[in-house]
Amino acid sequence: MKKLAAILIILSFISPAVLAAETPKYKYKTAMPQGTFKKNRDGTIVQYDKRGKKIGTYKLQNGSYQKIKR
């Protein structure tokens, strides 16, 4: 009976730790960019605001798009 009680106490301490590990471990650092995006033939992406003014140019570098011009 003592062994059963000891096992139940140990499991009651372990189960909350397992549930706490399932929470997300990261958050977005910045908000997603706003506007309209159009891809050019050379692979760059141009960002426009809602009035049609060019905001920035992005190019694929190291597996993600990096802003190269404003």
Number of C-alpha atoms within 10 A of each C-alpha: 5 7 8 9 10 11 10 12 11 11 11 11 10 11 10 10 10 10 9 9 9 8 8 7 6 6 6 6 6 6 6 7 8 11 15 16 17 11 13 9 7 7 10 17 20 20 21 17 13 9 8 10 11 15 15 15 19 19 18 13 9 7 7 9 13 14 16 11 10 10
